[in-house]
């Protein structure tokens, strides 16, 4: 195993194009704001946050051999992320994500992650050919896995020997992809990170709060779940018991990446050995700091 790798981040590595405005927006709004392009994608967002906690994440994804792909890999290298396990495709373009956010939250978003979906198992090569592990010597560290992978590939992962020893941390890429996580619910060693809406979609039930959502997921077969609910209390649900904590109140100026920040900060806290209560609070504080970041005029 590569000794420099402390955690694997599997999933989307792409360019985020985000339009943000301090104005309240609705369909058809035309307002001043800022448009930025920055490295993003669930797996990369998690990796960037882990790096800020002095961890060394390794990316397993697909990036095209196009100019924007070269630029993206260079950005990742400059941040100290391990990129040698990224599948560089000649035929598939680098993926993109586009979102518009207003003072009242996310207005609309489109995720173009088709290259990741088409690459399939090719992004997992290092976990199968002995570089990071194989079926006989499975990777036994932490893996952060995002729901931009296809449901078929996630179902395969649930049954692969290569993932049988991993501390698997899993998050949907969006509520629209929450159902993709269902095959992983019963996988040993899996922790799900979802918001209340995503929990409702997975359980096909409505919940009043994060705690009831966590209990619903545990009853469905999950061994551990972290459920957030915006500015309301979040819950760490485990087969041995549940606990909750309320995030601090902040002025929200950005949304995209908040859930990824929460997940990464929670993983980092547990790697540092913090108990469940403190890890949950650390993750909520990191997410609050992130969403209250300045967006400019």
Rosetta blueprint (number, residue, H / E / L):
1 X L
2 X L
3 X L
4 X L
5 X L
6 X L
7 X E
8 X E
9 X E
10 X E
11 X L
12 X L
13 X L
14 X E
15 X E
16 X E
17 X E
18 X E
19 X E
20 X E
21 X L
22 X L
23 X L
24 X L
25 X L
26 X L
27 X L
28 X L
29 X L
30 X L
31 X L
32 X L
33 X L
34 X E
35 X E
36 X E
37 X E
38 X E
39 X E
40 X E
41 X L
42 X H
43 X H
44 X H
45 X H
46 X H
47 X H
48 X H
49 X H
50 X H
51 X H
52 X H
53 X L
54 X L
55 X L
56 X L
57 X E
58 X E
59 X E
60 X E
61 X L
62 X E
63 X E
64 X E
65 X L
66 X L
67 X H
68 X H
69 X H
70 X H
71 X H
72 X H
73 X H
74 X H
75 X H
76 X H
77 X H
78 X H
79 X L
80 X L
81 X L
82 X E
83 X L
84 X L
85 X L
86 X L
87 X E
88 X E
89 X E
90 X L
91 X L
92 X L
93 X L
94 X L
95 X L
96 X E
97 X E
98 X E
99 X E
100 X E
101 X E
102 X E
103 X L
104 X L
105 X E
106 X E
107 X E
108 X E
109 X E
110 X E
111 X E
112 X E
113 X L
114 X H
115 X H
116 X H
117 X H
118 X H
119 X H
120 X H
121 X H
122 X H
123 X H
124 X H
125 X H
126 X H
127 X H
128 X H
129 X L
130 X L
131 X L
132 X L
133 X L
134 X L
135 X L
136 X L
137 X L
138 X L
139 X L
140 X L
141 X L
142 X E
143 X E
144 X E
145 X E
146 X E
147 X L
148 X L
149 X L
150 X L
151 X H
152 X H
153 X H
154 X H
155 X H
156 X H
157 X H
158 X H
159 X H
160 X L
161 X H
162 X H
163 X H
164 X L
165 X L
166 X L
167 X E
168 X E
169 X E
170 X E
171 X E
172 X L
173 X L
174 X L
175 X H
176 X H
177 X H
178 X H
179 X H
180 X H
181 X H
182 X H
183 X H
184 X H
185 X L
186 X L
187 X L
188 X L
189 X L
190 X E
191 X E
192 X E
193 X E
194 X E
195 X E
196 X H
197 X H
198 X H
199 X H
200 X H
201 X H
202 X H
203 X H
204 X L
205 X L
206 X L
207 X L
208 X L
209 X L
210 X H
211 X H
212 X H
213 X H
214 X H
215 X H
216 X H
217 X H
218 X H
219 X H
220 X L
221 X L
222 X L
223 X L
224 X E
225 X E
226 X E
227 X E
228 X E
229 X E
230 X L
231 X L
232 X E
233 X E
234 X E
235 X E
236 X E
237 X E
238 X E
239 X L
240 X L
241 X E
242 X E
243 X E
244 X E
245 X E
246 X L
247 X L
248 X L
249 X L
250 X L
251 X L
252 X L
253 X L
254 X L
255 X L
256 X L
257 X L
258 X H
259 X H
260 X H
261 X H
262 X H
263 X H
264 X H
265 X H
266 X H
267 X H
268 X H
269 X H
270 X H
271 X H
272 X L
273 X L
274 X L
275 X L
276 X H
277 X H
278 X H
279 X H
280 X H
281 X H
282 X H
283 X H
284 X H
285 X H
286 X H
287 X H
288 X H
289 X H
290 X H
291 X H
292 X L
293 X L
294 X L
295 X L
296 X L
297 X L
